[in-house]
Amino acid sequence: MNSKKQIVEALAKVLPAEITAEQITKLIEKPKTSDLGDYAFPTFILAKTMHKAPNMIAEELVGQMDQTGFEKIVNTGAYINFFLDKAAFSDAILKEVLKEQDNYGNQNEGSGNVPIDMSSPNIAKPMSMGHLRSTVIGNSIAKILTKLGYSPIKINHLGDWGTQFGKLIVGYKMWGSKEDVEKDPINNLLKYYVRFHKEAEEKPELDDEARAWFKKMEDGDKEALALWTWFRSLSLSEFQKIYTRLGVEFDSFNGEAFYNDKMDAVIDTLEEKNLLKESQGAEIVDLSDLDLSPALIKKTDGATLYITRDLAAAIYRKNTYNFVKSLYVVGSEQSEHFKKLKAVLKMMGYDWSDDIHHIEFGLITNGGKKLSTRKGRVILLENVLNDAVDLAKKQIEEKNPDLKDKDQVAESVGVGAVVFHDLKNERRDSFDFNLEEVVRFEGETGPYVQYTNARALSILRKAGDVDFDGDLTLADPEAWDTLKMIQEFPEILSRAGRIYEPSVIAKYALKLAKSFNQYYAHSKILTEDDGRVARLALVKSVTIVLQISLALLGVKAPEEM
Ligand code: ARG
């Protein structure tokens, strides 16, 4: 069922042979208003080859075209306007969706392993809104790529190594206690961390102490490693609570520490290829030819760095997964880091570095201000989710006080609202977070899409058993917009995957929900006999496509709300 293909074929028969089907496909437009048809083809580019005015060309071509399979083909000025045969179109698309169900839109666009580096919070710090973005964007991209034929591998590259652990150990030893940490691990660890930074401003010797503790960690000191292991496992179980609420699972938790024994090999290769240079006692790779600052591989004291671990991780992933591409869902502020990472890999002779893509995203701000762990200006993700769920619950109490499983539905709606809000924005854009706006049941929100789906499901419940086997021709002009959107879904999905952009799906879901609500307002779906089965098939198809879309975003679809 591909109406665009049908148009390309009709055009190819009358256009000069040197214009390829691919070129034709690219030129086809969607008219602004439906009175100009479903698709239009501009003839301007033909003027040169055909030596005629575009509107004459349009008129002439229309005269030559075979109109079977279309309601009509006409010319308007320089455009050829195509009106699809609504009866045939509706029957075909509804049958296809009902047959494919959850598999509707599945494609074989590609195959092979695609590691996705996502979430990757830092141990001993609360998971921030930025890590939420990485988590939900990564999760959604994984689902989209799966539907397109790829095999994603979700990797949580935990920030579980680095000088911050030295700081934490110093802070813990000075101000902490076992009991406090056990009572409220993340908050107390964060407290030591924030206090460390405040006090280190006056007492820089604290920084030296912290460096020394991290060095001990790298040298395998027992006490240092025991504290580290303890902080790590406490943090991880806190993070796990959030992942469970978000419904996100990982294939690997190999964080930075995992690469400790894999960096020597990287440094050896860098040396062999003569890429390491000494600079003020440190080892660097000079990237000035590429207009990038040097990649700092080893500090003066021998300690390795973030990028050293990322080099080891990139190579490990290639060797382990033999990926077709390797994605890193990390904020835009690290774009320089990923440029350097790719550049150094390339210099090492790894041409597959071209398959590495930094899937960057913007900041979530609070009142326009950047959030910062060091300054203690954090929004705790857990609180955000709890507040969202409370707000959802309040609205459910008002709208549907008798609903069963109110708490569970409120959880799906509240958490879903936060996730949806994050994904509906193009990932590179920064946006402000305002809870009231996020959890509204009307407007461009997740709850609006969920609510539309629940309402459509309730129509189907009222309809009882319906046999969809017969003719599903739906001639209602009000249904046309919704039908066409359903048919566009596979194209939307493939676009979302090509540009790694879940917002394409979120925006589509909003549009489809809106279009369906309009249809619902203007049509007697249940009460009129004539065409009832086809109308219900449309309702059913809408629920299928809305549910696929929500699932692709990692948002639940409650049956009632
Ligand atoms: N832990 C880092 C942070 O919070 C993100 C890690 C991203 N992944 C990577 N392979 N560098 O900033």
Boltz pocket constraint, residues with backbone or C-beta under 6 A from the ligand:
constraints:
  - pocket:
      binder: B
      contacts: [[A, 117], [A, 119], [A, 120], [A, 121], [A, 122], [A, 157], [A, 158], [A, 159], [A, 310], [A, 313], [A, 328], [A, 329], [A, 330]]
      max_distance: 6.0
